[in-house]
Amino acid sequence: AQSVTQLGSHVSVSEGALVLLRCNYSSSVPPYLFWYVQYPNQGLQLLLKYTSAATLVKGINGFEAEFKKSETSFHLTKPSAHMSDAAEYFCAVSDRAGYALNFGKGTSLLVTP
Amino acid sequence: GAGVSQSPRYKVAKRGQDVALRCDPISGHVSLFWYQQALGQGPEFLTYFQNEAQLDKSGLPSDRFFAERPEGSVSTLKIQRTQQEDSAVYLCASSLVGTSGSTGELFFGEGSRLTVL
């Protein structure tokens, strides 16, 4: 079964600093990988997705992620954190387009002034 | 509608009561998913519909949980004889899965927060 592991349940960065949220996946087939963001009391919003095209994926709000098959990783980065980036971030994997996603436990991002 | 709509947004139930949670997916979306999100956790898959057919219900935690989508659009998740451990946010998502070019993105509603006292 496909699964993801998010390293670090809480990450704190200063405003303007690099954001790095880690995700490693386990899949027996080429995976579909996603990053979602969740603000308090809201649903999940897609940040970006990898579907076997370019390994460097650019998403909304300045986020990007790089698919590294050799490391089974799909880490999320943003060069400069903004206060509005404070939220819960979830990595998710599926082995087929459009089937159920398996989510990680999430990483809570705190941005300090 | 413009997005996935869920109701009620908040529900408080006494232990033993039955509850029904509604999901109105994006118009034209073939696939519909229900997830359960406990406090501080990631969403956990419950069940999946393609049109009116329930193709996977392996994530439903017990036979007290039941979902339906009779006309292939609106879906209802029903929980009978609620228990405290059922307290969670129930998320509904829809997708164009099953149509040409779909890459599997799920569009989520804002969720229904269930609190069982």
Interface residues (C-beta under 8 A of the other chain):
Chain A: Y32 F34 Y36 N41 Q42 G43 L44 Q45 L46 K49 T51 F90 S94 R96 A97 G98 Y99 A100 L101 N102 F103 G104 K105 G106
Chain B: V4 S31 F33 Y35 G40 Q41 G42 P43 E44 F45 Y48 D56 G59 L91 A93 S95 L96 V97 G98 S102 T103 G104 E105 L106 F107 F108 G109 E110 G111 R113
